[in-house]
Amino acid sequence: MRDRRRIPRIISLLQKVWEQQPDVRFNQLISNLQSQYSHQNNNYGKKVIDSNRGTYLDLFFLEDDKWEIFLEDYWREIEDELKKEEAKITDEVINEVINLFLEAGIKQENLDDKVSTNIRRFYVVESRWLTTEAITDLIKNFSNEDRLQLFYKINQGL
């Protein structure tokens, strides 16, 4: 009898992984993960159709515990990357954005600790797709009007 508790654990891992790639379709996500699993495990499940038509993956016999371990490791890698990127969100980065908001016409009295906290949150969310440096470069290249719009979104907590 298989452990029924494996189901919410695996679904939870898939959800966390998918939330980092929200523009990916579900079956695309599964296909990508299966391909990576196969690649990391000596081409497990890879089947040859014929020399003209190529190969496909068949993970029908893959046990859930192995899939779960793979997903845990995969998620851990994502978390590690997110932590590395989050460490780059320094006070200097926050102050640079605040100065860009000042240039756009936001008054100093509107740039309190809450705004700094919200800027940090904004970077954390956006760093799933872009590096900290890329986000800052984008804001630098925004028009003053775009910076004002970004300030109001950040100020509202996005």
N, C-alpha and C positions, 0 to 999 in steps of 0.2 A: 504494500500500500504506500503510495507516495504521500509525502508530507504536504498537507493542504496549505500550511503556512507559507510555503514557497511562493504561492501565487501573488499575494500582495507585495512580497519582497521584490519579486522580479518586475511586477507592474510598476512599483515605485521607482525602481532603478531606471526602467525604460522612460518613465515620465520625466525624471530629472535630466536624463540625457537628451530627450526630445525637446525639453524646454530651453536647452542651450542652442537648439537648432530649429526654431519655430517655423522657419520657411520650408523645411524639409517635409515632404509628405510621409505619412506613417510607413507605408510599404517601402518607400525609398530608404527611410531610416533603418528598417529591419534588414533590407538588402545590404546596405552599407555595413551594418554591424556583423551580419553573417559573413560577408566577404572578409572583413578584418579578422574575425574569429578564425576562419579557414586559413588565412594567410599566416596568422600567428601560431597555428597548430598543424604545421606540416601539410597544408592544403586539405585538411579534413573536410570531407563531404564533396570535394570537387570531383565531378564526373565528366568524362569526355563523351560527347554525342558522337562525333566522328571528326576526322581531320579537317573537313570542309566547314562544318557548322560550329565548331568550338566546344566550349564547356559550359556547365551550369553547376550550381551548388545544391546539394541535397543534405540538409542537416536534420532529417527526420529522426534519426537515431541518437542525436545528441542529447545526453541526459541534462535535465534542468539544473542540477547542481553545478555542472561544468559551465553552463551558460550563465548562471548566476555569478559565479566567480569571475568569469570574463567581464560581465557588466559591472561588477564591483570594481575591478581593476581599471576598466575604461572610465568609470565615473571618478575614481580617485585621480586619474591623470587629468581630467577636466578640472577637478577641484584644485589640484596643484597649480595648474596654469592660471586659474582665476586668482588664486592667492598671490602668485608672483606678480600678476598684473595689478592687483589691489595694492601691493606694497609700493608700486610706482606712483600711487595717488598721494603725493606728499603735500605738505603745507605749501610748498613753493608752487605746485601745480594749482592748488586751490586759489592762492593769492594771484597767480597769473590770470585765472579766469575772472576773479573779482576785479582786477585792473581792466580787463577787457570790457566788463560790464560798466565800469566807471567811464571808460572811453565812449561807450554807447549812450551815456547820459543818465545812468542809474545813480541816484544820490547815495552818498556814503552812509547815511543813516538807515538806508534800506538794506544794507549789506551786513547783516548781523550774523551771529553764530549759527542760527537756524539755516541761513542761506549757505553757509560753508558746509554744514552737515548735508544739506540737500545736494550741493554740488558733488560732494564725495559719493553720495548714493547714485547720482546720475552717472558718474564715471564707472562705478561698480557695475551698474546695469549695462551700460554701453560697451564696457570692456569685454563682454561676451563676443562681440563682433569686431571691435577695433582696439588697437593698442591705445594706451594712455596718450602717447605722443600723437597718434593720428587724431584722436578726439580733440586735443588741444589745438593742433594745426587747423582742423576744420573750424573751430570756434574763432581762431585768429582770422581766417579767411571769410567769415560771415560779415555781412553788411551790419551796420549799427542797428538797423531795423530787425534783422534776424537775431542779433544778440539780445535785443530787448525781448523778443518773443521767447527766446530760450530762457532768459532770466525769469520771465513770468511763469513759464512751465516749471522750472526748477523751484521757484519760490512757492508754488502750489504743491510741491512734493511730487510732481509728475503724476 
